[in-house]
Amino acid sequence: MDAFFASVEQRDNPELRGKPVAVGGAGARGVIAAASYEARQFGVYSAMPGSKALRLCPQLIFVRHRFDAYKEASAIIRSIFFDITDLVEPLSLDEAFLDISHLDLTWTEVEDLAKDLKNKIHESTQLTATAGISTNKFLAKMASGLNKPDGLTVILPEDAEAFLDELPIHKFFGVGKVTAEKMKRQGINTGIDLKAYSELELAQRFGKMGRYFYKVVRGLDDRKVEPHRARKSLSVERTYEKDLHDHTSIDEALTKLSIELSVRLKKSEVTGRTITLKVRFDDFTTLTRQKPFGGISVEPAILKSESRLLLEQVGPLKPIRLLGLGLSGFDADEPSRQLVLDI
């Protein structure tokens, strides 16, 4: 994801859009957790002390972190990934590896798939992502760091050697600031410089990481994508260009959400024990209501009926900016094909 925390803040607060924003503290002990691209133009980056960031960019706007909002967006994004493959390895809230080798696609088809994923992420969260595509985790990771924001880079097998030879050493994944400085002192400035050393020499100079450097500079990485956990929920949500003011528009919105959620649940062959409705009003107040999901069907009509009951619990309605609907508490022990009935 592109400047994930800061982008969520700009999405949820229109007054922050187009302005330099930092998530974190401005005080002497404050640290930047994320910086918008407008802030990065002034040299402001994550992990930087807030006081230094303010010196670089006096007009910088500091906002407190809202991890619940970031987790919500991350869960939506991962549900989109799970529509493609179960082999999803999260690295953090805003980054993940996907293994799609089992789909047996051409490179052109893989690129089209990545474009579709990026579009779905934007449609569902109003956030942008940058994708990297290649034959292994290291090369894909390298590709994902290029052409940000909202980019897409493919490193084909036949292009990997030239790409790595020319890559500045500090941009190699796994080469930190201290290691990069040490390498540069030894005349290692690019990949082709690194490749001149034997595996033994690199191991002697950099320990266990030396063997890693020897492999990746040659484009070798046999690490598998390791899913960390099973999906526990699935949700859909929409932020509306115009606030929903009347019961008719709200009802139509709930219908569309129920249909989309039903399609995703059926495709994933899951059902759950708890249904949740999320409502964000025009003043950015956000409420969630949930209840046990007593039915065993995930048909749109049933999801719509349950969502309307939850909406009644919200109380007097104000103009609605966002609606979300989700199901959680998946039963991993029983295949949902035994639970989903067409009535």
Secondary structure by P-SEA (a helix, b strand, c coil): cccaaaaaaaaacccccccccccccccccbbbccccaaaaaacccccccaaaaaaacccbbbbbbcaaaaaaaaaaaaaaaaacccccccccccccccccccccccaaaaaaaaaaaaaaaaaaccbbbbbbbcccaaaaaaaaacccccccccccccaaaaaaaaccccccccccaaaaaaaaaaccccccccccccaaaaaaacaaaaaaaaccccccccccccccccccccbbbbbbccccccaaaaaaaaaaaaaaaaaaaaaacccccbbbbbbbccccbbbbbbcccccccccaaaaaaaaaaaaaacccccccccccccccccccccccccccccc
